[in-house]
Amino acid sequence: MRKILFLTGLVFFLHGCVKETSWPLQGETPDRIIVDAIITDEVREHRIKLSYPVSELNQKPEPVAGAGVLISNEDEVWPLTEDPANPGVYVTPSSFYAQLQKNYTLLISFDGKVYTAKTTMIAGQVFRELQVAKNEDNELYHVDWVANAFSTEEAAMWELLIDWSMVPGFEHLDSLDNHARMLFYTLPTLDVSEVFAPMMQSVIFPAGTMITERRYSLTSQHAEFVREMLLESNWAGGLFSVTPANVGTNLSGDAAGYFGACAVTELSIIVTP
Amino acid sequence: MHQNSIRSGLEVTYHHSNPGNVTLENGNAATNVPEVAQYHSMEYVFYASNEQRIGKRFSIRYGIRLPLWQDTGPTDVYYFDANHQVIDTIGYGNNSVYFTAFSPEPRLNIQFQINEKSSLKASYNRTTQFLQILSNSTSPFTSLEVWAPCGPNIQPQTADQVAVGYFRDISRARFSFSAEGYYKWFHHHTDYRDHANLLFNTLIEGELRLGEAWSYGVEFMLRKSTGKLTGWIGYTWSRAMVQTPGINNGNVYPAAYDRPNDICINISYDTRNHWIFTANWIFLTGSTFTAPVGFYYNNGTSVPLYGDKNNDRLPDYHRLDLSAIYTLNKPGNRYQHSLAVTLYNAYGRMNPFSVNFNKMMNDNGDFVVPSNLNGSYELVTTSISVAGIIPSINYQFKF
């Protein structure tokens, strides 16, 4: 208990010692292709993004346009077409959906190189809805609980699509100011960096907000990818950051990113006073 | 004339390490949490050394330590293949020995007295580390690391060091000067796979990677040990490199503790009338860390992309510590007590120990990690430092 109190005190102590700094990056940004690809068991168009890395924070990535992209399993092959309005975004046929007990392969051919990734999907689950709580100092609400962060058996990603554009007084705001998208995770591992992660941005919304909560099932390999990504993003810069390293990938060649297949379960709630 | 001074002895130590476990309040969930095995080890050491004077100018000290290490049950031992995948698990009962290591540690030290004021020294020694502290944190704070003994998956880490030195008394022994050079090889140096999972992990030994490391350097020291004003000035130039199969594409990289320039100045003034004033200033080249060479986005999250391991350095570290000690008792008293006032980091240098690329500034001016991933956040680069000046007051009572 004393150790926890000491460490908690240290977190607050160090929180005040975070400063903005200028840090020119050393070395050349590699010319790798980045794959952002999740397919689900929903019957709809699935979108796969291919892009290049950026050399500075907040830069908009250049798309990898003109690639050949295929998804296949043991029985079928689905060619993806590039969205003319969004170069670098490749779209499946609208009838596409991922199935359990199938092995999916993503095949990308670009600039004379071929990149592949294999994945499977595990079943989705019904789940307990999230909890919101009212802020102490105003009439707005925040997400209080979504899911336990640790479970040895039920790894999952939780996507919250939060929309208060229909709430009187908020209808005329810019779309970025009355919508939010948040991700939470349940992982089979516990990391020190996770326990002492830095403070997260607070997302607040009024009563009447609609929240769509989507649970994505994660295979153990996908959960490990997510864990490594969180170590490099949400959990970095806290009291116990780990030695930085590239996030693993299931793509061949020198591509980065991940190709995952997830079963999605979904529910919606309206925030009521 | 040959004069011998022989020493020998025997040490027996029992080591018990509990890496910790997760306890969940929910009984059903708790049954699914694997239990992390504890470690029990015995260490038996016999040592003998002899210090021998040969004539007026030579002295030689040589010896050997003979440590024997044994891991014992009760525990479950996981065996891994060359790809670090579990191939077998064996449960061992109480006090049953499942691993034994023996690592002789010879040592030799030769001193040559050039004249009354100057001497030369040369030494060789081998040391073995049977117990490892496992942590892949970049934090300067320690608290949540795991202790693990050598075993079937972790060979004992050994180090061979050779050193030569020149020592000289200056100004009727009021000052002494030394210059030493060393080279040290580390075998079975402990490293970790990228993003190793070291907390509550039953397969923690599969997260380790063993490699080679080496360090070398020269140290210069000027010391004044007598009079009211004492102190020393030291400068070290050194390098420390690591090479581990599977890490950094197998290429050599500078260790996190590779800090080429190290300067230390210590001054102490004893008034001989209750007060002692001390100032200590240190300067270190910034430690290495792995900085990104680019970024990419995955599902709305900005993810760093890295090149070579430890490709960058934090800013240089320097700090001044001041202290004033007032002895409350009269000299020679059986009971001694004193009051010390200390200023750690007296000029408030902010020495960053971490640089991060994952935070934004919120409306309150705090640096936070974005949780709204709708594309509206603007990241900034931040550094974390230990706070500026830290004053303290200590009372010490000796009896």
Interface residues (C-beta under 8 A of the other chain):
Chain A: K3 F6 L7 L10 F13 L14 H15 G16 C17 V18 K19 E20 T21 S22 W23 L25 Q26 G27 E28 T29 P30 R32 I34 D36 I38 S51 P53 V54 S55 E56 L57 N58 Q59 P61 F150 S151 T152 E153 L176 H179 A180 R181 M182 L183 T189 L190 D191 V192 S193 A197 P198 M199 M200 Q201 S202 V203 R227 E228 M229 L231 E232 S233 N234 A236 G237 L239 F240 S241 V242 T243 P244 A245 N246 V247 G248 A256 G257 Y258
Chain B: V22 A29 N32 V33 P34 N136 S137 T138 S139 F141 S143 L144 Y192 D194 H195 A196 N197 L198 L199 F200 N201 A256 F289 T290 A291 P292 V293 G294 F295 Y296 Y297 N298 N299 G300 T301 S302 V303 P304 L305 Y306 G307 D308 K309 N311 D312 M350 P352 S354 V355 N356 F357 N358 K359 M360 M361 N362 D366 F367 V368 V369 P370 S371 N372 L373 N374 G375 S376 Y377 E378 L379 V380 T381 T382 S383 I384 S385 V386 A387
